[in-house]
């Protein structure tokens, strides 16, 4: 059900991800965040990944999210 409703729009660092989240929320888009570092830390494991944070949006919001990312100079990954 998750993959049917959401699409990943970005994967990257904590700083850039927070900027994207802020802009999406300012435009009435509620992103879903998957943070591999925090998940691994809470489970007691280390994560070795250069892009551990992923941002997802509802599939019907992809076009609006893409326009927001383009204004930030970031390209949609999907």
N, C-alpha and C positions, 0 to 999 in steps of 0.2 A: 504494500500500500504506500509506503514511503516513496519509492521510486516512481510510482504512478502519479503522485501529486507534486513532488518537488524536483527541482533541477539545481545542480551545483553551478554557481555563477562565478565563484572565486575560491582560490586556495592560496594561502600565503601567510605572511608574518602577522604577528599580533598587532603591530602598529597600523599597518595598512588595513587589516581586517576591521579594526575598531573604527577607522575613518569611514569605511564602506557601510558598516552597520549604522553609524550615526546618520549618514546621508539617506540610506534606505528608510530608516525610521522617520526622518524628517519629511519624507515623501509618502508616508502612510503605507509602507511595506514592512511587514514583520518578518525579518529573516530568521532562519533556523541555523544555529551555529554548532559545528562539530569540532571540538577542541581535543585533538589526540594527546597533546602534552598534559592537559589537566586530567583527562581520563586515565592516562597512564600513571600519573602521579598519585591519584586517588586509589588506584588499584595496587600501587606499590611497584610499578614497573617504570623503567626509563623508556623514553621514546627518542629514537634517532631519526629525525625527519626534518628536512629543511623547510617544509611547508605543512605544518601540522594543523592549521586551522582552516576549516572549510565553511563557506557561506552558501546556504541554499535558500531559494524562494519558491513560492507556488509557481507552477508552470504558467499560469495565466498572467503572472506578473513579470515574466522574463523580459518582455520588450521594454517595459518601463524601467526595470532594473538595469538593462543594458544601456539605456539612455543616460541614467545616473552615473554608471561606471565610465561611460565615454566622456562625460563632463569632467570626471576625475582623471582622465587619461589612462584608464584601465580597461583592458579588453576582456569581455565575457569568455569564460573557458568552455562553455557548452556549445 
